[in-house]
Amino acid sequence: MPRYYCPSCGRETEHVSVRRAAEVAQVTRRTMYNWIRSQWVHGVEHASGRRFICVESILKRIGEPQWDADERSSLAEK
């Protein structure tokens, strides 16, 4: 799972693609983009235009901030 500096968290955190974030949160990609626009989740945007969502913000949004390392690593699968 890529790690980037997250300005919202103020530290380096793990990030996933919008597609993977939507799968984890069990919402559509469109909903995930709406969450980004509403600042319910946050992340970084590469120069290419691709966005990567901060895993910490996803876990807070879906109400599971206490995941252990094994469960967290499953976010990167697929």
Contacts in CASP RR format, 6 or more apart in sequence:
PFRMAT RR
TARGET T0000
AUTHOR 0000-0000-0000
METHOD contacts of the structure
MODEL  1
MPRYYCPSCGRETEHVSVRRAAEVAQVTRRTMYNWIRSQWVHGVEHASGR
RFICVESILKRIGEPQWDADERSSLAEK
1 14 0 8 1.000
1 15 0 8 1.000
1 16 0 8 1.000
1 55 0 8 1.000
1 73 0 8 1.000
1 75 0 8 1.000
1 76 0 8 1.000
2 14 0 8 1.000
2 15 0 8 1.000
2 52 0 8 1.000
3 12 0 8 1.000
3 13 0 8 1.000
3 14 0 8 1.000
3 15 0 8 1.000
4 12 0 8 1.000
4 13 0 8 1.000
4 15 0 8 1.000
4 43 0 8 1.000
4 44 0 8 1.000
4 52 0 8 1.000
5 11 0 8 1.000
5 12 0 8 1.000
5 44 0 8 1.000
6 12 0 8 1.000
6 13 0 8 1.000
6 15 0 8 1.000
6 42 0 8 1.000
6 43 0 8 1.000
6 44 0 8 1.000
6 54 0 8 1.000
6 56 0 8 1.000
7 42 0 8 1.000
7 44 0 8 1.000
8 42 0 8 1.000
8 43 0 8 1.000
8 54 0 8 1.000
8 57 0 8 1.000
9 42 0 8 1.000
9 54 0 8 1.000
9 56 0 8 1.000
9 57 0 8 1.000
13 54 0 8 1.000
13 55 0 8 1.000
13 56 0 8 1.000
14 54 0 8 1.000
14 55 0 8 1.000
14 56 0 8 1.000
14 72 0 8 1.000
14 75 0 8 1.000
14 76 0 8 1.000
15 43 0 8 1.000
15 44 0 8 1.000
15 52 0 8 1.000
15 53 0 8 1.000
15 54 0 8 1.000
15 55 0 8 1.000
16 24 0 8 1.000
16 52 0 8 1.000
16 53 0 8 1.000
16 55 0 8 1.000
16 58 0 8 1.000
16 75 0 8 1.000
16 76 0 8 1.000
17 50 0 8 1.000
17 51 0 8 1.000
17 52 0 8 1.000
17 53 0 8 1.000
18 29 0 8 1.000
18 32 0 8 1.000
18 33 0 8 1.000
18 36 0 8 1.000
18 51 0 8 1.000
18 52 0 8 1.000
18 53 0 8 1.000
19 29 0 8 1.000
20 75 0 8 1.000
20 76 0 8 1.000
20 78 0 8 1.000
21 32 0 8 1.000
21 41 0 8 1.000
21 53 0 8 1.000
21 58 0 8 1.000
22 28 0 8 1.000
22 29 0 8 1.000
22 31 0 8 1.000
22 32 0 8 1.000
23 78 0 8 1.000
24 58 0 8 1.000
24 62 0 8 1.000
24 75 0 8 1.000
25 31 0 8 1.000
25 32 0 8 1.000
25 58 0 8 1.000
25 61 0 8 1.000
25 62 0 8 1.000
26 62 0 8 1.000
27 35 0 8 1.000
32 41 0 8 1.000
32 53 0 8 1.000
35 41 0 8 1.000
35 61 0 8 1.000
36 42 0 8 1.000
36 43 0 8 1.000
36 51 0 8 1.000
36 53 0 8 1.000
40 57 0 8 1.000
40 61 0 8 1.000
41 53 0 8 1.000
41 54 0 8 1.000
41 57 0 8 1.000
41 58 0 8 1.000
41 61 0 8 1.000
42 53 0 8 1.000
42 54 0 8 1.000
42 57 0 8 1.000
43 51 0 8 1.000
43 52 0 8 1.000
43 53 0 8 1.000
43 54 0 8 1.000
43 57 0 8 1.000
44 51 0 8 1.000
44 52 0 8 1.000
44 54 0 8 1.000
45 51 0 8 1.000
45 52 0 8 1.000
46 52 0 8 1.000
55 72 0 8 1.000
55 75 0 8 1.000
56 65 0 8 1.000
58 75 0 8 1.000
59 65 0 8 1.000
59 67 0 8 1.000
END
